[in-house]
């Protein structure tokens, strides 16, 4: 990132402001990232990638209307821009504008059919619209399978399951089929939540086993670096954004979302899952 900063300092008109702003956004330095993006757009007002950057920063800040407007500008400058279509579809879904969300996501899926995140988001929107399109259907099918990121319809049809089955602990908190959360104890055993792989198999226990000891490792690392107690970790993989936070009794809360999810929303979802887990654990202990 220092190389990009140096390049921009040498040449204020450089397009390096785009990757620099993105690097700052990913680090959570949203105010600085926004300043970099705005200054860059002052010199390159018709650069689609610059407006896309500003839109993602606005989304991370929770400024969804501003983000939507910026992505709309991106489409005016670069018709069929994948990031803009995906982002606008996400915002429309968040605001309950399902027809628009489906239109944007379907357009994005037609551009990149291999993007599993877009395909799952589109399936979620289409599943959410089913009750509106078929009002004569009054009975819900029984929920047989574990809720997870690969089953959008089950997520939307099982809002009451969490009161009885710990596998559905986070159903009321999560907003998208691309999102899943687990609550693990100190030994990596699953207390609540579920995780389905792309084949529909529940791999929550396997994930928990792999993450056993993460809480202790994070605590040792932060103390070694004199950073105090750790509160959360967010990182990106090739297929997902993963966030972790400590839970009661040295447990671990794990949240996974698609890479298309703004980091600001990831942090808010992690907080909501943490509050849900704390309430549930409190009720168990009572």
C-alpha positions in Angstrom: 0.0 0.0 0.0 2.9 2.3 0.6 3.9 1.9 -3.0 0.5 3.1 -4.1 0.6 6.0 -1.7 4.0 7.0 -3.1 2.9 6.8 -6.6 -0.2 8.9 -5.9 2.0 11.5 -4.1 4.3 11.7 -7.2 1.4 11.9 -9.6 -1.9 13.2 -8.1 -3.6 12.3 -11.4 -2.5 8.7 -11.2 -5.2 6.0 -11.3 -3.5 4.4 -8.3 -6.2 6.0 -6.2 -8.5 3.1 -7.1 -6.4 0.2 -5.7 -5.2 2.4 -2.8 -8.8 3.3 -1.8 -9.8 -0.4 -2.1 -6.8 -1.4 0.2 -7.9 1.2 2.8 -11.5 0.0 2.5 -10.5 -3.6 3.2 -8.6 -2.5 6.2 -11.6 -0.7 7.6 -10.2 2.8 7.2 -13.4 4.1 5.5 -13.0 7.8 6.1 -9.5 7.8 4.6 -10.6 5.5 1.7 -13.5 7.9 1.0 -11.2 10.9 0.8 -8.8 9.1 -1.6 -11.8 8.1 -3.8 -13.3 11.6 -3.8 -10.0 13.3 -4.7 -9.3 10.8 -7.4 -12.8 11.3 -8.9 -12.2 15.0 -9.0 -9.5 14.3 -11.6 -11.3 11.4 -13.2 -15.0 12.1 -12.9 -15.9 9.6 -15.7 -13.9 6.6 -14.3 -16.4 3.8 -13.7 -14.1 1.9 -11.3 -13.6 5.1 -9.2 -17.4 5.4 -8.7 -17.6 1.7 -8.0 -15.0 2.1 -5.3 -16.9 5.0 -3.8 -20.1 3.0 -3.8 -18.5 0.1 -1.9 -17.1 2.5 0.7 -20.6 4.0 1.1 -22.1 0.6 1.5 -19.6 -0.3 4.2 -20.5 3.0 6.0 -24.2 2.0 5.9 -25.0 4.7 3.4 -27.1 2.5 1.1 -28.8 5.3 -0.9 -25.4 6.9 -1.6 -24.0 3.6 -2.7 -27.0 2.9 -5.0 -26.6 6.3 -6.6 -22.9 5.7 -7.2 -23.5 2.3 -8.7 -26.2 3.8 -10.9 -23.5 6.2 -12.1 -21.2 3.3 -12.8 -23.8 1.7 -15.1 -24.2 4.9 -17.0 -20.5 5.0 -17.6 -20.0 1.3 -18.1 -23.1 -0.6 -19.1 -23.1 -4.2 -17.7 -20.6 -3.4 -14.9 -20.7 -6.6 -12.8 -19.9 -5.0 -9.5 -22.5 -2.3 -9.9 -25.3 -4.8 -10.8 -24.4 -7.0 -7.9 -24.3 -4.1 -5.5 -27.6 -2.6 -6.6 -29.2 -6.0 -6.4 -28.0 -6.4 -2.8 -29.3 -3.0 -1.8 -32.7 -3.6 -3.4 -33.0 -6.9 -1.6 -32.0 -5.2 1.7 -34.8 -2.6 1.1 -37.4 -5.2 0.1 -37.5 -4.1 -3.5 -37.5 -7.7 -4.7 -38.5 -7.1 -8.4 -35.6 -4.7 -8.8 -33.2 -6.9 -6.9 -34.1 -9.9 -9.2 -33.6 -7.8 -12.3 -30.1 -6.6 -11.3 -28.9 -10.0 -10.0 -30.3 -11.8 -13.1 -28.4 -9.3 -15.3 -25.2 -10.0 -13.2 -25.7 -13.7 -13.4 -26.0 -13.5 -17.2 -22.7 -11.8 -17.4 -20.9 -14.2 -15.1 -22.8 -17.5 -14.8 -19.9 -19.0 -12.8 -20.2 -16.6 -9.9 -21.7 -18.8 -7.2 -22.3 -15.8 -4.9 -24.5 -14.1 -7.5 -26.3 -17.3 -8.2 -27.1 -17.9 -4.6 -28.2 -14.3 -4.0 -30.5 -14.5 -7.0 -32.0 -17.8 -5.6 -32.6 -16.0 -2.3 -34.5 -13.2 -4.0 -36.5 -15.5 -6.1 -37.3 -17.6 -3.0 -38.4 -14.5 -1.1 -40.8 -13.6 -4.0 -42.5 -16.9 -4.1 -45.2 -16.2 -1.4 -46.1 -13.0 -3.3 -46.4 -14.8 -6.6 -48.4 -17.8 -5.2 -50.7 -16.5 -2.5 -52.9 -19.6 -2.8 -50.2 -21.7 -1.1 -51.0 -21.6 2.6 -49.0 -24.6 4.0 -45.3 -24.5 4.4 -43.4 -27.7 3.8 -41.7 -29.2 6.9 -38.1 -28.1 7.4 -36.1 -31.3 7.1 -32.6 -30.1 6.4 -30.1 -27.9 8.2 -30.2 -24.3 7.2 -27.1 -23.1 5.5 -25.7 -20.8 2.7 -26.7 -23.2 0.0 -30.5 -23.3 0.8 -32.1 -19.9 0.4 -35.7 -21.1 0.5 -35.2 -23.0 3.7 -33.7 -20.0 5.4 -36.7 -17.9 4.4 -39.3 -20.5 5.4 -38.0 -21.4 8.8 -38.2 -18.3 11.0 -39.6 -20.1 14.0 -37.2 -23.0 14.1 -34.6 -21.2 16.1 -36.7 -21.2 19.2 -36.4 -25.0 19.5 -33.5 -26.2 17.5 -30.0 -24.8 18.1 -29.1 -25.4 14.5 -31.4 -22.5 13.6 -30.0 -20.1 16.2 -29.1 -17.4 13.8 -31.9 -17.7 11.2 -33.6 -14.5 12.5 -30.3 -12.6 12.3 -28.9 -13.6 9.0 -30.3 -11.8 5.9 -29.0 -13.8 2.9 -28.5 -17.4 1.8 -24.8 -16.5 1.4 -24.5 -16.0 5.2 -24.1 -18.6 7.9 -22.9 -18.6 11.5 -21.7 -21.0 14.1 -21.3 -20.9 17.9 -18.6 -23.1 19.1 -17.5 -24.1 22.6 -13.8 -23.9 23.7 -13.1 -27.4 22.3 -14.6 -26.6 18.9 -17.9 -28.4 19.4 -20.9 -26.8 17.8 -23.4 -25.3 20.3 -25.6 -23.6 17.7 -25.9 -22.7 14.1 -25.2 -24.8 11.0 -23.1 -24.9 7.9 -24.0 -26.6 4.6 -21.4 -27.2 1.9 -22.2 -26.8 -1.8 -23.6 -30.4 -1.8 -26.0 -29.7 1.0 -24.1 -31.7 3.6 -23.9 -30.3 7.1 -20.2 -29.8 7.8 -20.6 -27.7 11.0 -18.8 -30.2 13.2 -15.9 -30.5 10.7 -15.6 -26.7 10.6 -15.7 -26.5 14.4 -12.9 -29.1 14.7 -10.7 -27.2 12.3 -11.2 -24.0 14.4 -10.5 -25.6 17.7 -8.0 -23.5 19.6 -8.5 -20.3 17.6 -9.6 -18.4 20.6 -6.5 -19.3 22.6 -4.3 -18.6 19.6 -5.8 -15.2 19.1 -5.5 -14.3 22.7 -1.8 -15.2 22.8 -1.1 -13.3 19.6 -2.8 -10.1 20.8 -1.1 -10.2 24.2 2.3 -10.9 22.5 1.7 -7.8 20.4 0.4 -5.8 23.3 -2.9 -5.2 21.6 -5.0 -6.0 24.6 -7.9 -8.5 24.5 -9.1 -9.5 21.0 -12.6 -8.6 20.0 -13.0 -9.7 16.4 -11.1 -10.8 13.3 -12.3 -10.3 9.7 -10.5 -11.8 6.7 -11.2 -12.6 3.1 -10.6 -16.0 1.4 -11.0 -16.9 -2.2 -14.6 -17.9 -1.7 -15.9 -16.0 1.3 -15.5 -13.3 3.9 -15.0 -14.9 7.4 -15.4 -13.0 10.7 -14.7 -14.4 14.2 -15.3 -13.1 17.7 -14.8 -14.6 21.1 -17.9 -16.0 22.9 -18.6 -16.8 26.5 -16.5 -19.4 28.3 -13.7 -19.3 25.7 -16.1 -20.1 22.9 -15.9 -18.8 19.4 -18.5 -17.2 17.1 -17.9 -17.7 13.4 -19.7 -15.8 10.6 -19.2 -16.5 6.9 -20.6 -14.5 4.0 -20.1 -14.1 0.3 -17.2 -11.9 -1.0 -19.9 -9.6 -2.3 -21.0 -8.6 1.2 -19.7 -5.1 2.2 -17.3 -5.4 5.2 -19.4 -2.9 7.2 -22.4 -5.2 6.9 -20.2 -8.2 7.9 -19.2 -6.4 11.1 -22.9 -5.5 11.9 -24.0 -9.1 11.3 -21.2 -10.3 13.6 -22.4 -8.0 16.3 -26.0 -9.2 15.8 -25.0 -12.8 15.9 -23.0 -12.1 19.1 -26.0 -10.6 20.8 -28.2 -13.5 19.7 -25.6 -16.0 21.0 -25.3 -14.2 24.3 -29.1 -14.1 24.8 -29.4 -17.8 23.9 -26.6 -18.8 26.3 -28.1 -16.8 29.0 -31.5 -18.5 28.6 -29.7 -21.9 28.7 -28.0 -21.0 31.9 -31.2 -19.7 33.6 
